[in-house]
Structures are given as structure tokens and as C-alpha cells.
Amino acid sequence: MVPSFGAQLFWMIAIGLILGYASYFVFIKYSIRLGLSISLGTLGAVLIGGIAYYFAFDLPLMYSILGAVTFLFIANAFLSQEG
């Protein structure tokens, strides 16, 4: 039984929020701002997870984790604040 898109979307948003919040504290000294970190984590999770769900890939929540981590890595690598 495949879960509905609403349930998948809820978990994609939850994954993005949790990973965005966690990445702020992992890279606390050189991280982007907290609001931007949470927003980019959620955006990456929903965008990549939604694409995976649309194309009927297996495990779209796993793709949403990868999307959130990718967006956060790119943002922390290129938009980080020194000090």
C-alpha cells in the first residue's frame, strides 16, 4: 500500500525542518542563519522528494533527505558567514 501524497508531503516538510535545524547547530560557527537553514532544508526536501514522488521512484522520503542535505551543503559551502 502506497501512502498518500499528503502523508508523504508532511514527512518531507518534517525532514526538511529537522535537517535544517540540525545543520545550523552542526556548523554553528560557520553556518548560514537559522531561518535560511531551515527554509533551504525544507525547500530541498520538498522539491527533490516531490520530483521523486511524481516520477514514482522508490523511497521518495530517502530522496527528500538527499535533497535537503544537498541544498544545505551548497548553501553552507557558498553562503556561509565567517566568525
URZIRA-V935450 format. One record per residue. PHI is phi in radians with two decimals (none if undefined). Layout:
PHI
PHI
This chain:
none
-1.55
-1.14
-1.21
-1.16
-1.10
-1.18
-1.11
-1.12
-1.01
-1.23
-1.12
-1.13
-1.10
-1.09
-1.10
-1.13
-1.16
-1.20
-1.13
-1.17
-1.18
-1.18
-1.10
-1.48
-1.24
-1.87
-1.03
-1.39
-2.04
-1.62
-1.31
-1.08
-1.08
-1.08
-1.20
-1.11
-1.16
-1.13
-1.21
-1.11
-1.20
-1.07
-1.10
-1.16
-1.24
-1.15
-1.25
-1.14
-1.14
-1.13
-1.13
-1.20
-1.10
-1.54
1.02
-1.27
-1.25
0.96
-1.12
-1.24
-1.18
-1.17
-1.20
-1.12
-1.10
-1.13
-1.14
-1.12
-1.13
-1.08
-1.21
-1.11
-1.09
-1.15
-1.24
-1.33
-1.91
-2.05
-1.20
-1.76
-1.42
1.32
